[in-house]
Structures are given as structure tokens and as C-alpha cells.
Amino acid sequence: MRHLTFYSMVTALTLLLTACGPQIKTQYDYTPPASSEGMQCLSSCQAASTQCQADLEYRKGQCRADAEREAEFEFRQRQVNYQIAVGRSQVDPVKYPLPDRPQKPYVSTYHCDNMSNTCEAQYRTCYRSCGGQIQERQVCVANCE
């Protein structure tokens, strides 16, 4: 039992220390293409990026709506089961005690809000294909020393 407690403490301490480390973010410096054709090409990149973002927001909204529908369905099932249990309880309250009223389930939309976003990477690829240059650099944004 002592070993379990020791290992639990070591694991917790390790997680705590790694959570406090510096947070690094990649920043991009864009240099547009020199030609007018390249600049026109960039406008199509921007339009594609805008559409990509709109599609992503639509998918997130659909995901949230699906999660809400699933939670509502689950709640209705709980209500049906509750009504059945109430009926049994009325027949034999000793054998079937009255259950607690059903609660609405928690609706998690975390997975919806964290859908993979490839729009920025697609924009950078398009930008480069139009003749633009992109310099990447790592920047500490939190817990920097």
C-alpha cells in the first residue's frame, strides 16, 4: 500500500511540474510574392481559407447539435425508465423503492470545440505555392523564464 501511495505522489508531482513548463507557440512571418500574379493567387488562398473556416464552424455547430440531441434522447430514456420504476414502486414499495428523479445529463461539447483545424496549414501551403515565403519561429507565450 505504501508503494502505491509513493507512486501516486510521484506521478502527481510529475504531472504538476510538466504543467508548469513553458508554453511554446509557432508564429509565422509572411512575405508576399513579388509578382502581381502571385498577389492575385493569394486572394484565392484567402477565399479558400475563409470557406474552410466557415465549413469548420458549421461542422462544430452540427457536432454540438448532435451532442444536444443525444443528451435529450438519453434524458427521455431516463424519464421512461423512471416512470416504469414508479409504477413498480406503487405495486410493491418494499421490493421496488421509489427511485430518484432523473437528471438531465451533462452535455459535453469539448470534442466539438477541439475539432482538427487544418485551415491554417492549407493556407500556408497555398501561400507558398503562390510564391510567398513564410518564416516560422517558436515563441514562448506562458511560463517563460
C-alpha positions in Angstrom: 0.0 0.0 0.0 2.9 2.3 0.8 4.4 1.8 -2.7 1.1 2.7 -4.3 0.9 5.9 -2.4 4.5 6.8 -3.2 4.0 6.1 -6.9 0.8 8.1 -6.9 2.6 11.0 -5.3 5.5 10.8 -7.8 3.0 10.7 -10.7 1.0 13.6 -9.4 4.2 15.7 -8.8 5.5 14.8 -12.4 2.2 16.0 -13.9 2.2 19.1 -11.8 5.8 20.0 -12.9 5.2 19.4 -16.6 2.0 21.5 -16.5 4.1 24.4 -15.2 6.7 24.3 -18.0 6.9 27.0 -20.7 4.3 27.1 -23.4 5.6 27.5 -26.9 3.7 28.7 -29.9 4.7 28.8 -33.5 4.4 32.2 -35.1 4.6 32.8 -38.8 6.0 35.8 -40.6 4.6 36.2 -44.2 6.5 37.8 -47.1 4.1 38.2 -50.1 5.1 37.2 -53.6 6.7 39.9 -55.7 4.6 39.4 -58.8 1.1 40.7 -59.4 0.1 37.2 -60.5 1.3 35.9 -57.1 -0.8 38.6 -55.3 -3.9 37.6 -57.3 -3.2 34.0 -56.4 -3.1 35.0 -52.7 -6.6 36.3 -52.9 -7.8 32.8 -53.9 -5.9 31.4 -51.0 -7.7 33.9 -48.7 -11.1 32.9 -50.2 -10.3 29.2 -49.7 -9.2 29.9 -46.1 -12.4 31.8 -45.4 -14.5 29.0 -46.8 -12.5 26.4 -44.8 -13.1 28.3 -41.6 -16.9 28.6 -42.4 -17.0 24.8 -43.0 -15.2 24.1 -39.8 -17.6 26.3 -37.8 -20.6 24.6 -39.5 -19.2 21.1 -38.6 -18.7 22.3 -35.0 -22.2 23.6 -34.8 -23.5 20.3 -36.2 -21.5 18.4 -33.6 -22.9 20.5 -30.8 -26.4 20.0 -32.0 -25.8 16.2 -32.3 -24.5 16.2 -28.7 -27.6 18.1 -27.5 -29.9 15.7 -29.3 -28.1 12.7 -27.8 -28.4 14.1 -24.3 -32.1 14.9 -24.8 -32.7 11.3 -26.1 -30.8 9.9 -23.1 -32.8 12.1 -20.7 -36.1 10.9 -22.3 -35.0 7.3 -21.8 -34.2 8.1 -18.2 -37.7 9.5 -17.8 -39.4 6.5 -19.3 -37.3 4.2 -17.0 -38.2 6.4 -14.1 -42.0 6.1 -14.9 -41.7 2.3 -15.1 -39.8 2.3 -11.8 -42.5 4.5 -10.2 -45.2 2.1 -11.4 -43.4 -0.9 -9.8 -42.9 1.1 -6.6 -46.6 1.7 -6.4 -47.3 -2.0 -6.7 -44.7 -3.2 -4.2 -42.8 -0.3 -2.4 -40.8 -2.7 -0.3 -39.4 -4.7 -3.2 -39.1 -1.7 -5.5 -38.3 1.5 -3.6 -39.1 4.8 -5.3 -36.1 5.9 -7.4 -34.6 9.4 -7.6 -36.0 11.6 -10.3 -33.8 11.5 -13.5 -31.4 14.4 -14.0 -30.5 15.9 -17.3 -27.2 14.5 -18.5 -24.2 16.8 -18.9 -23.7 17.7 -22.5 -20.0 17.6 -23.4 -19.1 19.6 -26.5 -15.3 19.6 -25.8 -14.7 17.2 -28.7 -16.7 19.5 -31.0 -14.8 22.7 -30.0 -11.5 20.9 -30.5 -12.0 19.5 -33.9 -8.9 19.4 -36.1 -8.4 22.7 -37.9 -6.3 22.3 -41.0 -7.4 25.6 -42.5 -4.2 27.5 -41.4 -1.9 24.7 -42.7 -3.8 24.7 -46.0 -3.5 28.5 -46.2 0.3 28.4 -45.6 0.6 25.7 -48.4 -1.4 27.8 -50.8 0.6 31.0 -49.8 3.9 29.2 -50.6 2.5 27.8 -53.9 1.7 31.4 -54.9 5.3 32.4 -54.5 5.1 33.8 -50.9 7.6 33.0 -48.2 6.8 32.1 -44.6 9.3 32.1 -41.8 8.4 30.1 -38.7 9.6 30.9 -35.3 9.0 29.5 -31.8 7.8 32.0 -29.2 7.3 31.4 -25.5 3.8 32.6 -24.6 3.4 31.5 -21.0 5.6 30.4 -18.0 8.7 31.8 -19.7 11.9 32.3 -17.8 
